[in-house]
Amino acid sequence: MSEPISVVIAAYDGVTQLDFTGPHQFLSRTPDLDVRVTSPGGRPITADRLVFSELEDLATITSCDVLLVPGGSGCIPAIENELYMKEIVRLGGTARYLTSVCSGSLILGAAGFLTGRRAACHWAWRELLPVFGAIVDEGRIVRDGNILSGGGVTAGIDLVLALIAELRGQHVAQMVQLGLEYAPQPPFNSGRPDTAPAEILETVNARTAPARAQRRARLETWVASRMSEPSKLTNHLSL
């Protein structure tokens, strides 16, 4: 019997909980997958005011077949955390598949994996992908070589269904989908900027504009600091 495929979810404080709990729900129902949820030091993390504990220490994972990086407002502090990024670089360098949900693609970008590659991201964060040399793709699921990235939050479920089909075949993926009765029929068509009513999009953009400006400035400062310290640039941006 073949060894189970190892999937490591690299969580962190401030992650969006559905970014990893949605994919985890589907992956954990898939036969012959060994799914492990980790955090820096194995410490408890807070995600949308929920606390997740008894996590594995990311640094103790020797290797994985699939590295899944979720997003959330905590992604920028995660990028600034050199110990966390060191493990992303290490595990991502040998994983068969690099995957991300939402703004998790920015973490892959900061680790140096997205230079010249197409990637998805949450619509309110994807303008930051070029900071790391990535090519913005507005798709809900985007594949570029062995990198699979999903759009914002709920796209993580679609992403892992595509991943399950890749790993175990469409038959298994559809069985998992049926078992979890994943058949979304939202009451509104406001899930994307191109479908949301203009006034809704305008209101959301106005509310988030200050935070978006702050996070761009923060990431650009981070990149600039790496440019001034060649050793750090090599570690994180030149794989």
One Martini backbone bead per residue (centre of mass of N, CA, C, O) as a GRO file, in nm:
protein
  239
    1MET     BB    1   0.097   0.035   0.022
    2SER     BB    2   0.073   0.354  -0.003
    3GLU     BB    3   0.152   0.646   0.100
    4PRO     BB    4   0.035   0.906   0.230
    5ILE     BB    5  -0.058   1.217   0.164
    6SER     BB    6   0.097   1.514   0.251
    7VAL     BB    7  -0.062   1.780   0.445
    8VAL     BB    8   0.020   2.126   0.501
    9ILE     BB    9  -0.100   2.366   0.731
   10ALA     BB   10   0.006   2.713   0.752
   11ALA     BB   11  -0.057   2.864   1.022
   12TYR     BB   12  -0.169   3.173   1.197
   13ASP     BB   13  -0.202   3.456   1.339
   14GLY     BB   14  -0.491   3.595   1.182
   15VAL     BB   15  -0.638   3.400   1.039
   16THR     BB   16  -0.874   3.282   0.832
   17GLN     BB   17  -1.067   3.027   0.917
   18LEU     BB   18  -1.191   2.936   0.634
   19ASP     BB   19  -0.921   2.903   0.483
   20PHE     BB   20  -0.872   2.619   0.660
   21THR     BB   21  -1.143   2.476   0.745
   22GLY     BB   22  -1.255   2.418   0.471
   23PRO     BB   23  -1.024   2.247   0.351
   24HIS     BB   24  -1.006   2.049   0.591
   25GLN     BB   25  -1.283   1.917   0.563
   26PHE     BB   26  -1.219   1.789   0.282
   27LEU     BB   27  -0.943   1.654   0.329
   28SER     BB   28  -1.038   1.474   0.582
   29ARG     BB   29  -1.241   1.305   0.372
   30THR     BB   30  -0.987   1.195   0.231
   31PRO     BB   31  -0.831   0.943   0.122
   32ASP     BB   32  -0.494   0.918   0.188
   33LEU     BB   33  -0.468   1.168   0.386
   34ASP     BB   34  -0.225   1.373   0.563
   35VAL     BB   35  -0.346   1.610   0.788
   36ARG     BB   36  -0.175   1.915   0.894
   37VAL     BB   37  -0.183   2.148   1.159
   38THR     BB   38  -0.001   2.451   1.184
   39SER     BB   39   0.245   2.641   1.379
   40PRO     BB   40   0.436   2.846   1.536
   41GLY     BB   41   0.543   2.630   1.781
   42GLY     BB   42   0.239   2.523   1.824
   43ARG     BB   43   0.068   2.756   1.873
   44PRO     BB   44  -0.189   2.922   1.941
   45ILE     BB   45  -0.465   3.054   1.752
   46THR     BB   46  -0.627   3.339   1.612
   47ALA     BB   47  -0.960   3.321   1.444
   48ASP     BB   48  -1.210   3.511   1.451
   49ARG     BB   49  -1.221   3.460   1.777
   50LEU     BB   50  -1.086   3.187   1.746
   51VAL     BB   51  -0.936   2.905   1.911
   52PHE     BB   52  -0.641   2.720   1.820
   53SER     BB   53  -0.519   2.408   1.928
   54GLU     BB   54  -0.298   2.155   1.911
   55LEU     BB   55  -0.063   2.217   1.727
   56GLU     BB   56   0.180   2.193   1.508
   57ASP     BB   57   0.510   2.228   1.448
   58LEU     BB   58   0.639   2.349   1.168
   59ALA     BB   59   0.952   2.279   1.226
   60THR     BB   60   0.891   1.949   1.251
   61ILE     BB   61   0.846   1.935   0.953
   62THR     BB   62   1.022   1.772   0.706
   63SER     BB   63   0.775   1.717   0.498
   64CYS     BB   64   0.579   1.756   0.184
   65ASP     BB   65   0.345   1.744  -0.075
   66VAL     BB   66   0.152   1.969   0.061
   67LEU     BB   67   0.124   2.323   0.064
   68LEU     BB   68  -0.090   2.524   0.278
   69VAL     BB   69  -0.180   2.877   0.247
   70PRO     BB   70  -0.337   3.094   0.424
   71GLY     BB   71  -0.526   3.375   0.501
   72GLY     BB   72  -0.525   3.717   0.618
   73SER     BB   73  -0.447   3.978   0.827
   74GLY     BB   74  -0.187   3.800   0.934
   75CYS     BB   75   0.010   3.785   0.682
   76ILE     BB   76   0.209   4.014   0.739
   77PRO     BB   77   0.326   3.919   1.008
   78ALA     BB   78   0.416   3.651   0.882
   79ILE     BB   79   0.620   3.774   0.684
   80GLU     BB   80   0.783   3.915   0.929
   81ASN     BB   81   0.833   3.617   1.016
   82GLU     BB   82   1.121   3.447   0.990
   83LEU     BB   83   1.049   3.164   1.098
   84TYR     BB   84   0.808   3.111   0.920
   85MET     BB   85   0.943   3.165   0.640
   86LYS     BB   86   1.160   2.951   0.660
   87GLU     BB   87   0.952   2.710   0.644
   88ILE     BB   88   0.823   2.780   0.376
   89VAL     BB   89   1.078   2.758   0.209
   90ARG     BB   90   1.154   2.470   0.284
   91LEU     BB   91   0.889   2.316   0.211
   92GLY     BB   92   0.835   2.449  -0.074
   93GLY     BB   93   1.103   2.339  -0.215
   94THR     BB   94   0.973   2.012  -0.207
   95ALA     BB   95   0.698   2.031  -0.291
   96ARG     BB   96   0.464   1.932  -0.519
   97TYR     BB   97   0.259   2.144  -0.384
   98LEU     BB   98   0.148   2.480  -0.410
   99THR     BB   99  -0.081   2.642  -0.184
  100SER     BB  100  -0.362   2.883  -0.179
  101VAL     BB  101  -0.553   3.122   0.017
  102CYS     BB  102  -0.600   3.409  -0.069
  103SER     BB  103  -0.342   3.590   0.092
  104GLY     BB  104  -0.143   3.344   0.083
  105SER     BB  105   0.006   3.424  -0.183
  106LEU     BB  106   0.189   3.637  -0.049
  107ILE     BB  107   0.362   3.433   0.101
  108LEU     BB  108   0.468   3.292  -0.147
  109GLY     BB  109   0.592   3.549  -0.262
  110ALA     BB  110   0.785   3.612  -0.019
  111ALA     BB  111   0.933   3.322  -0.072
  112GLY     BB  112   0.976   3.320  -0.409
  113PHE     BB  113   0.741   3.151  -0.591
  114LEU     BB  114   0.599   3.401  -0.796
  115THR     BB  115   0.795   3.469  -1.006
  116GLY     BB  116   0.626   3.495  -1.303
  117ARG     BB  117   0.352   3.406  -1.174
  118ARG     BB  118   0.039   3.296  -1.149
  119ALA     BB  119  -0.221   3.446  -0.930
  120ALA     BB  120  -0.431   3.436  -0.666
  121CYS     BB  121  -0.674   3.643  -0.479
  122HIS     BB  122  -0.806   3.854  -0.305
  123TRP     BB  123  -0.947   4.132  -0.440
  124ALA     BB  124  -0.827   4.331  -0.200
  125TRP     BB  125  -0.508   4.199  -0.250
  126ARG     BB  126  -0.399   4.150  -0.552
  127GLU     BB  127  -0.237   4.424  -0.592
  128LEU     BB  128   0.021   4.291  -0.426
  129LEU     BB  129   0.161   4.075  -0.604
  130PRO     BB  130   0.375   4.255  -0.768
  131VAL     BB  131   0.569   4.298  -0.528
  132PHE     BB  132   0.660   3.973  -0.597
  133GLY     BB  133   0.634   3.922  -0.922
  134ALA     BB  134   0.347   3.869  -0.983
  135ILE     BB  135   0.059   3.751  -1.162
  136VAL     BB  136  -0.247   3.856  -1.205
  137ASP     BB  137  -0.539   3.652  -1.128
  138GLU     BB  138  -0.905   3.642  -1.130
  139GLY     BB  139  -0.936   3.368  -1.054
  140ARG     BB  140  -1.050   3.120  -0.842
  141ILE     BB  141  -0.861   2.918  -1.002
  142VAL     BB  142  -0.500   2.883  -1.012
  143ARG     BB  143  -0.261   2.755  -1.252
  144ASP     BB  144   0.112   2.719  -1.212
  145GLY     BB  145   0.201   2.440  -1.234
  146ASN     BB  146   0.252   2.361  -0.886
  147ILE     BB  147   0.055   2.612  -0.856
  148LEU     BB  148  -0.224   2.667  -0.631
  149SER     BB  149  -0.472   2.924  -0.640
  150GLY     BB  150  -0.699   3.118  -0.450
  151GLY     BB  151  -0.922   3.307  -0.370
  152GLY     BB  152  -1.147   3.413  -0.155
  153VAL     BB  153  -1.192   3.197   0.099
  154THR     BB  154  -1.428   3.011  -0.045
  155ALA     BB  155  -1.223   2.915  -0.268
  156GLY     BB  156  -1.089   2.687  -0.100
  157ILE     BB  157  -1.292   2.465  -0.172
  158ASP     BB  158  -1.246   2.458  -0.473
  159LEU     BB  159  -0.946   2.409  -0.463
  160VAL     BB  160  -0.952   2.128  -0.309
  161LEU     BB  161  -1.117   1.980  -0.518
  162ALA     BB  162  -0.902   2.005  -0.737
  163LEU     BB  163  -0.681   1.867  -0.570
  164ILE     BB  164  -0.821   1.596  -0.522
  165ALA     BB  165  -0.840   1.528  -0.822
  166GLU     BB  166  -0.531   1.524  -0.859
  167LEU     BB  167  -0.469   1.304  -0.633
  168ARG     BB  168  -0.764   1.102  -0.656
  169GLY     BB  169  -0.972   1.205  -0.839
  170GLN     BB  170  -1.290   1.281  -0.942
  171HIS     BB  171  -1.450   1.068  -0.794
  172VAL     BB  172  -1.357   1.144  -0.508
  173ALA     BB  173  -1.427   1.444  -0.514
  174GLN     BB  174  -1.737   1.396  -0.555
  175MET     BB  175  -1.783   1.237  -0.297
  176VAL     BB  176  -1.703   1.460  -0.102
  177GLN     BB  177  -1.904   1.669  -0.200
  178LEU     BB  178  -2.158   1.502  -0.136
  179GLY     BB  179  -2.105   1.445   0.169
  180LEU     BB  180  -2.107   1.783   0.209
  181GLU     BB  181  -2.310   1.933   0.036
  182TYR     BB  182  -2.174   2.098  -0.211
  183ALA     BB  183  -2.429   2.355  -0.316
  184PRO     BB  184  -2.413   2.656  -0.394
  185GLN     BB  185  -2.686   2.919  -0.322
  186PRO     BB  186  -2.682   3.226  -0.317
  187PRO     BB  187  -2.893   3.505  -0.254
  188PHE     BB  188  -2.643   3.656  -0.376
  189ASN     BB  189  -2.442   3.850  -0.634
  190SER     BB  190  -2.173   3.968  -0.424
  191GLY     BB  191  -1.880   3.801  -0.445
  192ARG     BB  192  -1.790   4.015  -0.668
  193PRO     BB  193  -1.700   4.304  -0.821
  194ASP     BB  194  -1.845   4.221  -1.106
  195THR     BB  195  -2.143   4.158  -0.942
  196ALA     BB  196  -2.172   4.378  -0.765
  197PRO     BB  197  -2.314   4.637  -0.666
  198ALA     BB  198  -2.196   4.948  -0.690
  199GLU     BB  199  -2.266   5.044  -0.395
  200ILE     BB  200  -2.125   4.812  -0.252
  201LEU     BB  201  -1.841   4.848  -0.363
  202GLU     BB  202  -1.804   5.141  -0.274
  203THR     BB  203  -1.833   5.094   0.031
  204VAL     BB  204  -1.608   4.886   0.069
  205ASN     BB  205  -1.378   5.055  -0.048
  206ALA     BB  206  -1.400   5.289   0.155
  207ARG     BB  207  -1.352   5.116   0.416
  208THR     BB  208  -1.064   4.977   0.302
  209ALA     BB  209  -0.857   5.189   0.202
  210PRO     BB  210  -0.669   5.240   0.447
  211ALA     BB  211  -0.574   4.943   0.480
  212ARG     BB  212  -0.459   4.909   0.195
  213ALA     BB  213  -0.242   5.128   0.219
  214GLN     BB  214  -0.094   5.010   0.465
  215ARG     BB  215  -0.016   4.729   0.347
  216ARG     BB  216   0.150   4.830   0.114
  217ALA     BB  217   0.360   4.987   0.277
  218ARG     BB  218   0.453   4.744   0.447
  219LEU     BB  219   0.551   4.560   0.212
  220GLU     BB  220   0.746   4.762   0.077
  221THR     BB  221   0.926   4.781   0.324
  222TRP     BB  222   1.004   4.484   0.337
  223VAL     BB  223   1.136   4.466   0.059
  224ALA     BB  224   1.341   4.697   0.099
  225SER     BB  225   1.493   4.554   0.334
  226ARG     BB  226   1.591   4.319   0.150
  227MET     BB  227   1.751   4.489  -0.054
  228SER     BB  228   1.955   4.593   0.186
  229GLU     BB  229   1.966   4.260   0.250
  230PRO     BB  230   2.089   4.011   0.070
  231SER     BB  231   2.044   3.759   0.252
  232LYS     BB  232   1.734   3.792   0.275
  233LEU     BB  233   1.671   3.792  -0.024
  234THR     BB  234   1.775   3.506  -0.078
  235ASN     BB  235   1.586   3.356   0.124
  236HIS     BB  236   1.292   3.491  -0.004
  237LEU     BB  237   1.344   3.585  -0.341
  238SER     BB  238   1.574   3.345  -0.462
  239LEU     BB  239   1.478   3.036  -0.551
   0.00000   0.00000   0.00000
